[in-house]
């Protein structure tokens, strides 16, 4: 089967520090990479990269897993492609 890469934009819940949210994401869902980016006026978000075999996983399952992580507010797919 094909390998898939998906990047999610993850915004922390209001009142939650992005660093704590990133630590929780790394501990709970084991992403390939996480980068913190500043949007504007001190507002930060994380871009979370996953690489997986489409026969064993899906982006919707990963999104559900991200939403369940403590401190995560909003999640949206930024990019998804075959690798």
Biopython code that builds the backbone (N, CA, C, O; Angstrom):
import numpy as np
from Bio.PDB.StructureBuilder import StructureBuilder

atoms = [
    (1, "UNK", "N", (0.823, -1.191, 0.000)),
    (1, "UNK", "CA", (0.000, 0.000, 0.000)),
    (1, "UNK", "C", (0.864, 1.251, 0.000)),
    (1, "UNK", "O", (2.090, 1.176, 0.085)),
    (2, "UNK", "N", (0.220, 2.380, -0.095)),
    (2, "UNK", "CA", (0.916, 3.655, -0.221)),
    (2, "UNK", "C", (1.181, 4.293, 1.138)),
    (2, "UNK", "O", (0.417, 4.118, 2.088)),
    (3, "UNK", "N", (2.268, 5.025, 1.205)),
    (3, "UNK", "CA", (2.578, 5.812, 2.399)),
    (3, "UNK", "C", (1.940, 7.194, 2.227)),
    (3, "UNK", "O", (1.964, 7.777, 1.143)),
    (4, "UNK", "N", (1.375, 7.696, 3.312)),
    (4, "UNK", "CA", (0.687, 8.983, 3.305)),
    (4, "UNK", "C", (1.347, 9.907, 4.317)),
    (4, "UNK", "O", (1.767, 9.467, 5.388)),
    (5, "UNK", "N", (1.435, 11.173, 3.979)),
    (5, "UNK", "CA", (1.883, 12.205, 4.922)),
    (5, "UNK", "C", (0.739, 13.194, 5.076)),
    (5, "UNK", "O", (0.124, 13.616, 4.096)),
    (6, "UNK", "N", (0.465, 13.555, 6.319)),
    (6, "UNK", "CA", (-0.586, 14.532, 6.577)),
    (6, "UNK", "C", (-0.078, 15.526, 7.622)),
    (6, "UNK", "O", (0.546, 15.153, 8.615)),
    (7, "UNK", "N", (-0.368, 16.803, 7.364)),
    (7, "UNK", "CA", (0.004, 17.867, 8.290)),
    (7, "UNK", "C", (-1.276, 18.474, 8.846)),
    (7, "UNK", "O", (-2.160, 18.888, 8.096)),
    (8, "UNK", "N", (-1.362, 18.519, 10.166)),
    (8, "UNK", "CA", (-2.500, 19.130, 10.848)),
    (8, "UNK", "C", (-2.079, 20.449, 11.469)),
    (8, "UNK", "O", (-0.975, 20.566, 11.999)),
    (9, "UNK", "N", (-2.949, 21.432, 11.406)),
    (9, "UNK", "CA", (-2.786, 22.656, 12.187)),
    (9, "UNK", "C", (-3.523, 22.419, 13.495)),
    (9, "UNK", "O", (-4.704, 22.071, 13.494)),
    (10, "UNK", "N", (-2.829, 22.608, 14.606)),
    (10, "UNK", "CA", (-3.414, 22.370, 15.918)),
    (10, "UNK", "C", (-3.337, 23.661, 16.728)),
    (10, "UNK", "O", (-2.265, 24.232, 16.928)),
    (11, "UNK", "N", (-4.496, 24.097, 17.183)),
    (11, "UNK", "CA", (-4.588, 25.302, 18.006)),
    (11, "UNK", "C", (-4.891, 24.888, 19.438)),
    (11, "UNK", "O", (-5.770, 24.055, 19.663)),
    (12, "UNK", "N", (-4.178, 25.456, 20.416)),
    (12, "UNK", "CA", (-4.442, 25.083, 21.809)),
    (12, "UNK", "C", (-5.757, 25.672, 22.308)),
    (12, "UNK", "O", (-6.253, 26.665, 21.777)),
    (13, "UNK", "N", (-6.315, 25.032, 23.349)),
    (13, "UNK", "CA", (-7.497, 25.586, 23.996)),
    (13, "UNK", "C", (-7.142, 26.924, 24.606)),
    (13, "UNK", "O", (-5.990, 27.170, 24.964)),
    (14, "UNK", "N", (-8.131, 27.782, 24.721)),
    (14, "UNK", "CA", (-7.920, 29.092, 25.317)),
    (14, "UNK", "C", (-7.376, 28.917, 26.729)),
    (14, "UNK", "O", (-7.891, 28.124, 27.516)),
    (15, "UNK", "N", (-6.327, 29.671, 27.031)),
    (15, "UNK", "CA", (-5.720, 29.606, 28.356)),
    (15, "UNK", "C", (-4.683, 28.512, 28.509)),
    (15, "UNK", "O", (-4.117, 28.342, 29.589)),
    (16, "UNK", "N", (-4.423, 27.762, 27.438)),
    (16, "UNK", "CA", (-3.437, 26.677, 27.473)),
    (16, "UNK", "C", (-2.186, 27.112, 26.720)),
    (16, "UNK", "O", (-2.279, 27.673, 25.628)),
    (17, "UNK", "N", (-1.041, 26.860, 27.290)),
    (17, "UNK", "CA", (0.224, 27.184, 26.639)),
    (17, "UNK", "C", (0.507, 26.176, 25.521)),
    (17, "UNK", "O", (0.285, 24.977, 25.685)),
    (18, "UNK", "N", (0.993, 26.671, 24.397)),
    (18, "UNK", "CA", (1.265, 25.804, 23.246)),
    (18, "UNK", "C", (2.337, 24.766, 23.577)),
    (18, "UNK", "O", (2.278, 23.640, 23.082)),
    (19, "UNK", "N", (3.311, 25.130, 24.403)),
    (19, "UNK", "CA", (4.387, 24.200, 24.744)),
    (19, "UNK", "C", (3.843, 22.978, 25.479)),
    (19, "UNK", "O", (4.261, 21.853, 25.207)),
    (20, "UNK", "N", (2.905, 23.196, 26.414)),
    (20, "UNK", "CA", (2.287, 22.079, 27.141)),
    (20, "UNK", "C", (1.473, 21.213, 26.197)),
    (20, "UNK", "O", (1.480, 19.987, 26.307)),
    (21, "UNK", "N", (0.773, 21.849, 25.274)),
    (21, "UNK", "CA", (-0.030, 21.106, 24.299)),
    (21, "UNK", "C", (0.871, 20.254, 23.407)),
    (21, "UNK", "O", (0.554, 19.097, 23.132)),
    (22, "UNK", "N", (1.982, 20.816, 22.958)),
    (22, "UNK", "CA", (2.924, 20.076, 22.107)),
    (22, "UNK", "C", (3.495, 18.882, 22.870)),
    (22, "UNK", "O", (3.610, 17.793, 22.308)),
    (23, "UNK", "N", (3.850, 19.067, 24.132)),
    (23, "UNK", "CA", (4.362, 17.952, 24.939)),
    (23, "UNK", "C", (3.329, 16.841, 25.038)),
    (23, "UNK", "O", (3.674, 15.664, 24.928)),
    (24, "UNK", "N", (2.065, 17.200, 25.244)),
    (24, "UNK", "CA", (0.991, 16.210, 25.322)),
    (24, "UNK", "C", (0.809, 15.484, 23.995)),
    (24, "UNK", "O", (0.605, 14.270, 23.971)),
    (25, "UNK", "N", (0.883, 16.224, 22.894)),
    (25, "UNK", "CA", (0.749, 15.616, 21.562)),
    (25, "UNK", "C", (1.857, 14.599, 21.333)),
    (25, "UNK", "O", (1.595, 13.485, 20.882)),
    (26, "UNK", "N", (3.096, 14.979, 21.643)),
    (26, "UNK", "CA", (4.234, 14.072, 21.447)),
    (26, "UNK", "C", (4.098, 12.814, 22.287)),
    (26, "UNK", "O", (4.463, 11.727, 21.840)),
    (27, "UNK", "N", (3.578, 12.949, 23.496)),
    (27, "UNK", "CA", (3.439, 11.804, 24.393)),
    (27, "UNK", "C", (2.295, 10.878, 24.002)),
    (27, "UNK", "O", (2.400, 9.665, 24.178)),
    (28, "UNK", "N", (1.207, 11.428, 23.475)),
    (28, "UNK", "CA", (-0.007, 10.637, 23.237)),
    (28, "UNK", "C", (-0.123, 10.042, 21.838)),
    (28, "UNK", "O", (-0.572, 8.905, 21.692)),
    (29, "UNK", "N", (0.276, 10.795, 20.797)),
    (29, "UNK", "CA", (-0.002, 10.324, 19.434)),
    (29, "UNK", "C", (1.238, 10.089, 18.583)),
    (29, "UNK", "O", (1.114, 9.671, 17.432)),
    (30, "UNK", "N", (2.422, 10.344, 19.111)),
    (30, "UNK", "CA", (3.688, 10.008, 18.454)),
    (30, "UNK", "C", (3.783, 10.489, 16.999)),
    (30, "UNK", "O", (3.857, 9.668, 16.085)),
    (31, "UNK", "N", (3.781, 11.805, 16.776)),
    (31, "UNK", "CA", (3.897, 12.326, 15.406)),
    (31, "UNK", "C", (5.325, 12.215, 14.876)),
    (31, "UNK", "O", (6.268, 12.036, 15.646)),
    (32, "UNK", "N", (5.475, 12.323, 13.564)),
    (32, "UNK", "CA", (6.799, 12.316, 12.946)),
    (32, "UNK", "C", (7.540, 13.625, 13.231)),
    (32, "UNK", "O", (8.764, 13.633, 13.365)),
    (33, "UNK", "N", (6.793, 14.734, 13.324)),
    (33, "UNK", "CA", (7.408, 16.042, 13.568)),
    (33, "UNK", "C", (6.347, 17.013, 14.073)),
    (33, "UNK", "O", (5.170, 16.907, 13.727)),
    (34, "UNK", "N", (6.790, 17.967, 14.905)),
    (34, "UNK", "CA", (5.918, 19.032, 15.386)),
    (34, "UNK", "C", (6.689, 20.335, 15.326)),
    (34, "UNK", "O", (7.816, 20.414, 15.815)),
    (35, "UNK", "N", (6.092, 21.363, 14.731)),
    (35, "UNK", "CA", (6.693, 22.695, 14.680)),
    (35, "UNK", "C", (5.698, 23.700, 15.231)),
    (35, "UNK", "O", (4.512, 23.660, 14.906)),
    (36, "UNK", "N", (6.192, 24.602, 16.069)),
    (36, "UNK", "CA", (5.350, 25.666, 16.607)),
    (36, "UNK", "C", (5.571, 26.900, 15.745)),
    (36, "UNK", "O", (6.709, 27.281, 15.468)),
    (37, "UNK", "N", (4.467, 27.526, 15.321)),
    (37, "UNK", "CA", (4.539, 28.738, 14.504)),
    (37, "UNK", "C", (3.708, 29.831, 15.149)),
    (37, "UNK", "O", (2.649, 29.576, 15.721)),
    (38, "UNK", "N", (4.208, 31.048, 15.046)),
    (38, "UNK", "CA", (3.463, 32.193, 15.559)),
    (38, "UNK", "C", (2.590, 32.749, 14.449)),
    (38, "UNK", "O", (3.060, 33.003, 13.339)),
    (39, "UNK", "N", (1.302, 32.937, 14.762)),
    (39, "UNK", "CA", (0.376, 33.481, 13.773)),
    (39, "UNK", "C", (0.432, 35.001, 13.783)),
    (39, "UNK", "O", (0.762, 35.624, 12.774)),
    (40, "UNK", "N", (0.107, 35.599, 14.933)),
    (40, "UNK", "CA", (0.129, 37.050, 15.081)),
    (40, "UNK", "C", (-0.158, 37.416, 16.529)),
    (40, "UNK", "O", (-0.894, 36.715, 17.223)),
    (41, "UNK", "N", (0.421, 38.502, 16.970)),
    (41, "UNK", "CA", (0.138, 39.051, 18.296)),
    (41, "UNK", "C", (0.300, 38.016, 19.403)),
    (41, "UNK", "O", (-0.494, 37.988, 20.344)),
    (42, "UNK", "N", (1.316, 37.168, 19.302)),
    (42, "UNK", "CA", (1.577, 36.175, 20.336)),
    (42, "UNK", "C", (0.742, 34.922, 20.247)),
    (42, "UNK", "O", (0.883, 34.036, 21.090)),
    (43, "UNK", "N", (-0.126, 34.815, 19.255)),
    (43, "UNK", "CA", (-0.946, 33.617, 19.083)),
    (43, "UNK", "C", (-0.100, 32.568, 18.359)),
    (43, "UNK", "O", (0.466, 32.830, 17.298)),
    (44, "UNK", "N", (-0.026, 31.381, 18.954)),
    (44, "UNK", "CA", (0.786, 30.314, 18.375)),
    (44, "UNK", "C", (-0.060, 29.089, 18.080)),
    (44, "UNK", "O", (-1.101, 28.861, 18.695)),
    (45, "UNK", "N", (0.412, 28.317, 17.131)),
    (45, "UNK", "CA", (-0.216, 27.043, 16.784)),
    (45, "UNK", "C", (0.876, 26.055, 16.435)),
    (45, "UNK", "O", (2.025, 26.437, 16.211)),
    (46, "UNK", "N", (0.515, 24.783, 16.390)),
    (46, "UNK", "CA", (1.479, 23.737, 16.062)),
    (46, "UNK", "C", (1.094, 23.096, 14.734)),
    (46, "UNK", "O", (-0.084, 22.890, 14.444)),
    (47, "UNK", "N", (2.102, 22.790, 13.940)),
    (47, "UNK", "CA", (1.904, 21.991, 12.737)),
    (47, "UNK", "C", (2.439, 20.606, 13.063)),
    (47, "UNK", "O", (3.610, 20.439, 13.406)),
    (48, "UNK", "N", (1.559, 19.615, 12.950)),
    (48, "UNK", "CA", (1.880, 18.258, 13.368)),
    (48, "UNK", "C", (1.881, 17.347, 12.147)),
    (48, "UNK", "O", (0.876, 17.240, 11.445)),
    (49, "UNK", "N", (3.012, 16.692, 11.897)),
    (49, "UNK", "CA", (3.193, 15.823, 10.737)),
    (49, "UNK", "C", (3.107, 14.360, 11.150)),
    (49, "UNK", "O", (3.723, 13.938, 12.129)),
    (50, "UNK", "N", (2.336, 13.599, 10.390)),
    (50, "UNK", "CA", (2.271, 12.147, 10.550)),
    (50, "UNK", "C", (2.586, 11.503, 9.208)),
    (50, "UNK", "O", (2.194, 12.014, 8.159)),
    (51, "UNK", "N", (3.298, 10.376, 9.247)),
    (51, "UNK", "CA", (3.526, 9.548, 8.070)),
    (51, "UNK", "C", (3.027, 8.156, 8.421)),
    (51, "UNK", "O", (3.365, 7.622, 9.478)),
    (52, "UNK", "N", (2.216, 7.561, 7.533)),
    (52, "UNK", "CA", (1.636, 6.269, 7.840)),
    (52, "UNK", "C", (1.274, 5.519, 6.567)),
    (52, "UNK", "O", (1.168, 6.104, 5.490)),
    (53, "UNK", "N", (1.088, 4.217, 6.713)),
    (53, "UNK", "CA", (0.641, 3.350, 5.627)),
    (53, "UNK", "C", (-0.876, 3.430, 5.578)),
    (53, "UNK", "O", (-1.536, 3.197, 6.590)),
    (54, "UNK", "N", (-1.436, 3.752, 4.433)),
    (54, "UNK", "CA", (-2.889, 3.938, 4.341)),
    (54, "UNK", "C", (-3.674, 2.642, 4.562)),
    (54, "UNK", "O", (-4.890, 2.688, 4.753)),
    (55, "UNK", "N", (-3.011, 1.503, 4.539)),
    (55, "UNK", "CA", (-3.697, 0.237, 4.803)),
    (55, "UNK", "C", (-3.927, 0.027, 6.301)),
    (55, "UNK", "O", (-4.820, -0.727, 6.688)),
    (56, "UNK", "N", (-3.138, 0.681, 7.138)),
    (56, "UNK", "CA", (-3.233, 0.442, 8.580)),
    (56, "UNK", "C", (-3.775, 1.628, 9.368)),
    (56, "UNK", "O", (-4.103, 1.475, 10.545)),
    (57, "UNK", "N", (-3.878, 2.793, 8.762)),
    (57, "UNK", "CA", (-4.307, 3.982, 9.492)),
    (57, "UNK", "C", (-5.018, 4.932, 8.528)),
    (57, "UNK", "O", (-5.036, 4.708, 7.318)),
    (58, "UNK", "N", (-5.605, 6.001, 9.087)),
    (58, "UNK", "CA", (-6.235, 7.012, 8.243)),
    (58, "UNK", "C", (-6.090, 8.373, 8.908)),
    (58, "UNK", "O", (-5.883, 8.471, 10.117)),
    (59, "UNK", "N", (-6.200, 9.412, 8.104)),
    (59, "UNK", "CA", (-6.069, 10.764, 8.650)),
    (59, "UNK", "C", (-7.212, 11.101, 9.594)),
    (59, "UNK", "O", (-7.025, 11.872, 10.536)),
    (60, "UNK", "N", (-8.383, 10.542, 9.361)),
    (60, "UNK", "CA", (-9.513, 10.815, 10.262)),
    (60, "UNK", "C", (-9.278, 10.197, 11.641)),
    (60, "UNK", "O", (-9.660, 10.790, 12.649)),
    (61, "UNK", "N", (-8.660, 9.021, 11.702)),
    (61, "UNK", "CA", (-8.323, 8.412, 13.000)),
    (61, "UNK", "C", (-7.277, 9.255, 13.719)),
    (61, "UNK", "O", (-7.363, 9.455, 14.931)),
    (62, "UNK", "N", (-6.290, 9.750, 12.976)),
    (62, "UNK", "CA", (-5.262, 10.597, 13.583)),
    (62, "UNK", "C", (-5.864, 11.901, 14.100)),
    (62, "UNK", "O", (-5.499, 12.383, 15.173)),
    (63, "UNK", "N", (-6.790, 12.465, 13.325)),
    (63, "UNK", "CA", (-7.455, 13.701, 13.747)),
    (63, "UNK", "C", (-8.251, 13.478, 15.036)),
    (63, "UNK", "O", (-8.222, 14.318, 15.935)),
    (64, "UNK", "N", (-8.951, 12.363, 15.125)),
    (64, "UNK", "CA", (-9.690, 12.027, 16.346)),
    (64, "UNK", "C", (-8.736, 11.903, 17.527)),
    (64, "UNK", "O", (-9.032, 12.374, 18.625)),
    (65, "UNK", "N", (-7.595, 11.269, 17.299)),
    (65, "UNK", "CA", (-6.593, 11.124, 18.353)),
    (65, "UNK", "C", (-6.061, 12.463, 18.814)),
    (65, "UNK", "O", (-5.880, 12.682, 20.012)),
    (66, "UNK", "N", (-5.807, 13.371, 17.866)),
    (66, "UNK", "CA", (-5.332, 14.709, 18.218)),
    (66, "UNK", "C", (-6.378, 15.468, 19.030)),
    (66, "UNK", "O", (-6.044, 16.124, 20.016)),
    (67, "UNK", "N", (-7.630, 15.379, 18.622)),
    (67, "UNK", "CA", (-8.706, 16.086, 19.334)),
    (67, "UNK", "C", (-8.855, 15.604, 20.776)),
    (67, "UNK", "O", (-9.310, 16.354, 21.639)),
    (68, "UNK", "N", (-8.475, 14.356, 21.034)),
    (68, "UNK", "CA", (-8.597, 13.785, 22.371)),
    (68, "UNK", "C", (-7.441, 14.180, 23.305)),
    (68, "UNK", "O", (-7.514, 13.944, 24.511)),
    (69, "UNK", "N", (-6.392, 14.772, 22.758)),
    (69, "UNK", "CA", (-5.226, 15.151, 23.573)),
    (69, "UNK", "C", (-5.561, 16.359, 24.435)),
    (69, "UNK", "O", (-6.190, 17.311, 23.972)),
    (70, "UNK", "N", (-5.136, 16.311, 25.691)),
    (70, "UNK", "CA", (-5.379, 17.411, 26.620)),
    (70, "UNK", "C", (-4.717, 18.694, 26.130)),
    (70, "UNK", "O", (-3.538, 18.696, 25.773)),
    (71, "UNK", "N", (-5.473, 19.775, 26.115)),
    (71, "UNK", "CA", (-4.954, 21.074, 25.708)),
    (71, "UNK", "C", (-5.225, 21.433, 24.257)),
    (71, "UNK", "O", (-5.016, 22.578, 23.857)),
    (72, "UNK", "N", (-5.688, 20.470, 23.458)),
    (72, "UNK", "CA", (-5.953, 20.729, 22.041)),
    (72, "UNK", "C", (-7.341, 21.357, 21.901)),
    (72, "UNK", "O", (-8.332, 20.835, 22.412)),
    (73, "UNK", "N", (-7.387, 22.501, 21.190)),
    (73, "UNK", "CA", (-8.652, 23.175, 20.939)),
    (73, "UNK", "C", (-9.207, 22.804, 19.585)),
    (73, "UNK", "O", (-10.162, 22.034, 19.485)),
    (74, "UNK", "N", (-8.606, 23.353, 18.537)),
    (74, "UNK", "CA", (-9.069, 23.082, 17.169)),
    (74, "UNK", "C", (-8.006, 22.328, 16.388)),
    (74, "UNK", "O", (-6.807, 22.491, 16.615)),
    (75, "UNK", "N", (-8.478, 21.493, 15.456)),
    (75, "UNK", "CA", (-7.595, 20.719, 14.584)),
    (75, "UNK", "C", (-8.130, 20.837, 13.169)),
    (75, "UNK", "O", (-9.330, 20.691, 12.936)),
    (76, "UNK", "N", (-7.240, 21.102, 12.226)),
    (76, "UNK", "CA", (-7.646, 21.104, 10.815)),
    (76, "UNK", "C", (-6.523, 20.540, 9.968)),
    (76, "UNK", "O", (-5.345, 20.708, 10.284)),
    (77, "UNK", "N", (-6.895, 19.876, 8.897)),
    (77, "UNK", "CA", (-5.905, 19.318, 7.962)),
    (77, "UNK", "C", (-5.384, 20.453, 7.098)),
    (77, "UNK", "O", (-6.155, 21.171, 6.462)),
    (78, "UNK", "N", (-4.066, 20.605, 7.082)),
    (78, "UNK", "CA", (-3.473, 21.607, 6.210)),
    (78, "UNK", "C", (-3.080, 20.998, 4.865)),
    (78, "UNK", "O", (-3.275, 21.604, 3.811)),
    (79, "UNK", "N", (-2.520, 19.786, 4.925)),
    (79, "UNK", "CA", (-2.033, 19.162, 3.696)),
    (79, "UNK", "C", (-2.024, 17.641, 3.875)),
    (79, "UNK", "O", (-1.708, 17.128, 4.949)),
    (80, "UNK", "N", (-2.374, 16.943, 2.813)),
    (80, "UNK", "CA", (-2.322, 15.481, 2.829)),
    (80, "UNK", "C", (-1.877, 15.012, 1.448)),
    (80, "UNK", "O", (-2.425, 15.443, 0.434)),
    (81, "UNK", "N", (-0.872, 14.120, 1.414)),
    (81, "UNK", "CA", (-0.396, 13.647, 0.123)),
    (81, "UNK", "C", (0.282, 12.289, 0.251)),
    (81, "UNK", "O", (0.633, 11.854, 1.348)),
    (82, "UNK", "N", (0.457, 11.640, -0.871)),
    (82, "UNK", "CA", (1.200, 10.385, -0.914)),
    (82, "UNK", "C", (2.683, 10.687, -0.875)),
    (82, "UNK", "O", (3.141, 11.693, -1.418)),
    (83, "UNK", "N", (3.424, 9.809, -0.231)),
    (83, "UNK", "CA", (4.873, 10.015, -0.127)),
    (83, "UNK", "C", (5.580, 8.971, -0.950)),
    (83, "UNK", "O", (6.809, 8.956, -1.006)),
]
sb = StructureBuilder()
sb.init_structure("model")
sb.init_model(0)
sb.init_chain("A")
sb.init_seg("    ")
for serial, (resi, resn, name, xyz) in enumerate(atoms, 1):
    if name == "N":
        sb.init_residue(resn, " ", resi, " ")
    sb.init_atom(name, np.array(xyz, "f"), 0.0, 1.0, " ", f" {name:<3s}", serial, name[0])
structure = sb.get_structure()
